[in-house]
Amino acid sequence: MRLTRAGEYAVRCVLYLASQGMGVLCARKDIARKMDIPDQFLGKIAQQLARAGAIEIVQGSKGGLRLVVAPEQLTLLEVVEAVIGEIFLNDCIMRPESCNRSHACAVHCIWAKAKDQLRQTLQEATFARMLQETSCMPSLTLEATPAGRPRRGVNRLKKGAK
């Protein structure tokens, strides 16, 4: 499995928004520039993330994007799957009817186990935890959450959004 460019850009976008704090409005052009995401592509990715319930898009000259799920509650799996759909490693896992041998195939079981382990690893990776590991994103400058800004309740991503 290889993460698509859209998936990578979605992760960068959310990582930036998480670094600014939940609910903080960030200009789309700033996100694109600081995270090396083409502006037009960011617009498409933002729509997918908004449909999934991870971010909010605010229109207008003073608009931008804001994270609506706490970084402690938002996982890498949720963001990646919001943009690329459910992760799978082989067609026989996603569409068992595509292979007439899947019921008796030893490799099928290995693919299924690998998929489950990958999904579990990505599910355990929250954006709050990734922000503590800033070495993977050298262009990201962490800024403190504005003082007095309350953390709101957790909004879970809408299931089935693509």
QUIKA-V272950 format. One record per residue. N is the residue number from 1. RES is the residue in one letter. OMEGA is omega in whole degrees, 0 to 359 (999 if undefined). Layout:
n	res	omega
N	RES	OMEGA
N	RES	OMEGA
This chain:
n	res	omega
1	M	178
2	R	179
3	L	180
4	T	176
5	R	178
6	A	178
7	G	178
8	E	180
9	Y	178
10	A	179
11	V	179
12	R	180
13	C	182
14	V	177
15	L	177
16	Y	180
17	L	178
18	A	180
19	S	180
20	Q	178
21	G	180
22	M	177
23	G	181
24	V	180
25	L	181
26	C	180
27	A	181
28	R	180
29	K	177
30	D	179
31	I	181
32	A	182
33	R	185
34	K	183
35	M	177
36	D	178
37	I	176
38	P	187
39	D	181
40	Q	180
41	F	179
42	L	178
43	G	180
44	K	180
45	I	180
46	A	178
47	Q	179
48	Q	179
49	L	177
50	A	177
51	R	180
52	A	178
53	G	181
54	A	182
55	I	173
56	E	176
57	I	177
58	V	182
59	Q	175
60	G	184
61	S	178
62	K	182
63	G	180
64	G	182
65	L	175
66	R	178
67	L	180
68	V	175
69	V	180
70	A	179
71	P	178
72	E	183
73	Q	184
74	L	184
75	T	177
76	L	179
77	L	182
78	E	181
79	V	181
80	V	182
81	E	175
82	A	184
83	V	186
84	I	184
85	G	183
86	E	179
87	I	172
88	F	185
89	L	185
90	N	180
91	D	184
92	C	177
93	I	182
94	M	182
95	R	183
96	P	180
97	E	179
98	S	182
99	C	181
100	N	180
101	R	188
102	S	181
103	H	183
104	A	187
105	C	179
106	A	180
107	V	179
108	H	180
109	C	179
110	I	177
111	W	181
112	A	179
113	K	180
114	A	178
115	K	180
116	D	180
117	Q	178
118	L	180
119	R	179
120	Q	179
121	T	179
122	L	178
123	Q	180
124	E	183
125	A	177
126	T	179
127	F	176
128	A	180
129	R	180
130	M	178
131	L	177
132	Q	180
133	E	187
134	T	183
135	S	181
136	C	181
137	M	186
138	P	181
139	S	183
140	L	175
141	T	181
142	L	177
143	E	182
144	A	174
145	T	180
146	P	181
147	A	177
148	G	181
149	R	181
150	P	173
151	R	182
152	R	177
153	G	184
154	V	171
155	N	178
156	R	178
157	L	179
158	K	180
159	K	176
160	G	179
161	A	179
162	K	999
